Amino acid sequence: MTSNNAQSATQHATLGGGCFWCLEAVYQQVKGVLHVESGYAGGETLNPDYDSVCSGRTGHAEVVRIEYDPQLISYKTLLEVFFAIHDPTTLNRQGHDVGSQYRSVIYFHDVEQEAKARAFISQLTQDKVFNQPIVTELSALPIYYKAEQYHQNYFVDHPEQGYCAFVVSPKLEKFRKNFSKLLIATS
């Protein structure tokens, strides 16, 4: 009975901020995050795959679906991490990753998440945190598709792969430095 109660208390967030490997690697290290899954959302094509999404013709964004315990981490804190680990001011790109599949997007799961995300973006804008306008898309969660199995847990399984070493690893180090209080304790 305890596990059912714990399971029903979890919530989900779905975020896109460039390549899903970067977001997955960061959120896997956040206290209160129970599971992170790479996937696709926001497009028109049914059952998209990586190659079709990368073509830019499906309309999907690479996203992560985060299962978290709101007793341990708030949705607002997930957003704080999100806006710190990607550039929300570049339309359809993150660094050298260019295309609508790499757009900055928050897919809210309910009206409460929508309100919190709108308020958070408004506060960032008011505080002039970024030198350029925030272009992060904010939409209700459309159909979500889990990415292929080889994309799951990618950084952990392939830390020496070129993209992981030169793109994911620096983002992860920046997160660890700036959000040390959120790191899962390792033994």
Rosetta blueprint (number, residue, H / E / L):
1 M L
2 T H
3 S H
4 N H
5 N H
6 A H
7 Q H
8 S H
9 A H
10 T L
11 Q E
12 H E
13 A E
14 T E
15 L E
16 G E
17 G E
18 G L
19 C L
20 F H
21 W H
22 C H
23 L H
24 E H
25 A H
26 V H
27 Y H
28 Q L
29 Q L
30 V E
31 K L
32 G L
33 V E
34 L E
35 H E
36 V E
37 E E
38 S E
39 G E
40 Y E
41 A E
42 G L
43 G L
44 E L
45 T L
46 L L
47 N L
48 P L
49 D L
50 Y H
51 D H
52 S H
53 V H
54 C H
55 S L
56 G L
57 R L
58 T L
59 G L
60 H L
61 A E
62 E E
63 V E
64 V E
65 R E
66 I E
67 E E
68 Y E
69 D L
70 P L
71 Q L
72 L L
73 I L
74 S L
75 Y H
76 K H
77 T H
78 L H
79 L H
80 E H
81 V H
82 F H
83 F H
84 A H
85 I H
86 H L
87 D L
88 P L
89 T L
90 T L
91 L L
92 N L
93 R E
94 Q E
95 G L
96 H L
97 D E
98 V E
99 G L
100 S H
101 Q H
102 Y H
103 R L
104 S E
105 V E
106 I E
107 Y E
108 F E
109 H L
110 D L
111 V H
112 E H
113 Q H
114 E H
115 A H
116 K H
117 A H
118 R H
119 A H
120 F H
121 I H
122 S H
123 Q H
124 L H
125 T H
126 Q H
127 D L
128 K L
129 V L
130 F L
131 N L
132 Q L
133 P L
134 I L
135 V L
136 T L
137 E E
138 L E
139 S E
140 A E
141 L L
142 P L
143 I L
144 Y E
145 Y E
146 K E
147 A L
148 E L
149 Q H
150 Y H
151 H H
152 Q L
153 N L
154 Y H
155 F H
156 V H
157 D H
158 H L
159 P L
160 E L
161 Q L
162 G H
163 Y H
164 C H
165 A H
166 F H
167 V H
168 V H
169 S H
170 P H
171 K H
172 L H
173 E H
174 K H
175 F H
176 R H
177 K H
178 N H
179 F L
180 S H
181 K H
182 L H
183 L E
184 I L
185 A L
186 T L
187 S L
